[in-house]
């Protein structure tokens, strides 16, 4: 498995994000209304402010893109000056799930955020993404108070790093 940084507004990233947003919209809980995708801004995912990665499965001597994810610097917690980064758009193609790629991608995003100076990582997710919530909790993330107003989110997580 390899990770490759790409322009979050480029065709490759947009194709992956389109697939991610389509899957989320199709599975979004009806009682929460309509899923509202937000496409990333390039400046937020350009080093050292952040990075957007594609995941390549390089088994069988050919590289197949199977997912994506990014980290970006956001405002520090109120009352703190510790650099805080947010994990965004962590997604794997359905056929690639269940083989540890999500954990490896999350680990790589954390590693890169720490290299950019992160002391805290945060993320938001939806309760309907049970496997994602399990991944975050088993990776050391704990539930925190909401740090944003994402209408798609029901749970917020944080982790101290660095």
Secondary structure, 3 states (H helix, E strand, C coil): CEEEECCCCCHHHHHHHHHHHHHHHHHCCHHHCCCCCCCCCHHHHCCCCEEEEEEEECHHHCCEEEEEEEEEEECCCCCCCCCEEEEEEEEECHHHCCCCHHHHHHHHHHHHHHHCCCCEEEEEECCCCHHHHHHHHHCCCEECCCCCCCCCCCEEEEEECC
